[in-house]
Each structure stands twice: as structure tokens, then as C-alpha cells.
């Protein structure tokens, strides 16, 4: 399983999950990989941010069915690749789940970069969500092959 993690599971990680699922489907590989998302500081069952919904709709990707999920140790154990949005997320997960250290990567690292994907909720604007969605889309396009290599054939 490929697991995207952010703080609230309202914007960044559900956008990344949906964009990667869309890429996999377009590539005919959607049956080969399970993709999920979770938040480090959320509760289960809430909808994605309305601004994230709109930004993703503009990209042609529907996240209206998304419901937040609080990260669990079971999620960590099941994931062959854990993709986080910030250095702080990686540090926190590495401290809490040291056994997963070698499976935790920044999203930007999948595209041979090393920067945080800033939380658009801080800006509370549609433009900040559009910019975030576009950045995530670009990083996933650039890092797509690397993601597949890290999870080669993982159908869990």
C-alpha cells in the first residue's frame, strides 16, 4: 500500500491520493496498487476541505467521497511506502514509528527535490488550494516512476 500522510487529511494527502489513483488508472495499473491517505492530527469521517474539493474538481479529479482517517500503527505496518508532505511529518513519524524509517519519504523527494508541500489551509483561499493541488500533481508526475519502483508489485 502507498500511504500519503499530512496533518488533517483534509487537503494535501487526499489530493495526492486521488491524483496518484488517477495516474495509476490512466496507466492501467490501478488494480496493482492500493493507495490511501491519513492525517496525524484529525478524526475519522470528516469531508475534505470545500476548497480542496473545488481545486481538485478544476483538475478533473473528484474527491467528494473522501472521508478523513486518523493515522494508525496498522496503517504504518501495512504501507510499503509512506509519503509525507513536510519534514516535520517525517520527523514525527520516524520518532513514533522507527521501524518504518526507511519507508517514509517526502513527496518532493519522489521528484528528486527536498522541500515541504505547504498546507493550503493556512491561506484559506481557493488560490492557495489550486497552487497546492498543482504542485502535488507536478510532483506526482515527476516522481511517478520512482513511486512505482519503491512499491514494485506491491498489491497489499
N, C-alpha and C positions, 0 to 999 in steps of 0.2 A: 504494500500500500504506500502511496505517496501522500504525505500529510503536510498541509500548509497550516502554519500557526501564526496568529497575530494576537493582539490583546483582547479585543472584544468579540471577534468573529462576526462583526457587523459589516465590514467593508473590505479590507485588504485580502484576508485569507479566502472569503467566499468568492471574491472577484478572481483570484488566482486559481482557485479550484475550478470554477466554471470555464475560465479561458483555457486551462490545460485540458479539461474534458472535451471542449470544443476542438482543440488541436488534435487530440487523440482520435476523436470521431472522424474528423476530416482526413486523417491519415489511415483510417481503417484499423486503428489499434485500440479502440475504446474497450473492447472485450478483454484485452490483455492486462489492463491496469485498473486498479481501484484507486480513486482519488477522493480525499476527504479534506475537511478543514476543521479547525478548532481554535478556541481562544483561551488564553491564560487567565483572563480576568472577565468572565462572563457567566451567565447562567443559561441553561438549556431552553430551547424552544422559542426564542425571540426571532423576529424577522430581520432580514438585512436592512441596513440603513436605506431610507427612501431615496437619498441622493445617490447611493451606490446602485440601487435598482435602476434609477434613471440613466446614470452614466453607462451602465452595462447594456441597457436597452439600446442606447445610441450606438454601441458597438455590435449590436445584433445578438447579444447573449442574454438569456433570461435567467435571473437568479431569484425570481419571485417565490419559488418553493423552498429556498434556503431557510433553515432554522439554526440558530446558534447552538453551539456544542461546547461545553466546558472540557478542556483537555484533561485526559485521564492517563494514568500509568498504562492502562491497557492500550490506549491509542499509541503511545510511545513504543510499547512492546511489539505491536502489530506492524508498525511502519518500517519499511526498508529505507525510506528517505524522508527526512523531516526538513521542510523548507520554511525558514522563518523570515520575518520582514526586517528585523533590526539586530544590531549587535547585542543590544540589551536582551532581546528574546533569546538569542543563542546562549548568552552567558547564564541567564536564569534557568533555561532548560538543561544546560550542561551541569549546573550545580545540583539541580533537583534529580536529574536522570543521568548520572555519569556513565552508565553503561551504554548510553545512546550517543555519546560524544562524537563518534566517527560517522554518525548518520545525520547530524544536524548541520545544515548549511544555510547561508543567507541566500535569498532569492537572487540577488545581484551576482553572487558567486557562480551561479549556474551559467551566467553570461560572461564569465571571466572578469568581473568587476568586484568591488567590495564597498558598497555603500548601503545605507538604510533606505527602505521604502517608507517614506514619511506617512504617518497616519492622516488621511484627509479629513477626519472628523474634527481635528483641531481647527481647521479653516472653516468648517461648517458651510461650505459653499459648493454649488454644483461644479464650478470650475476646478476646485481642488480635487473633487472626486473624479472628474473627467481626466485630469492630469495623472492622478494615481492609477486609474484604470489603464490609461495609455502606457504608462511606464511599466506596469505589470505585464501588459500584453507584449511590449517590446522585449522585456527581459525573458519572458517565456519563449518567445520566438527565437531569440538568440541562444537561449540555453536549452532548447528542446532536446537536441541530440544528447547533450550531457545528462539531462534528467533521465532519458531512456537508458543511457549507459549505466548510470548508478543503480537503476532498478531492473536491469536486463532480465526480461522474462518473469518478473515477479507478478504473479496473478493473485496474491493474497489480498 
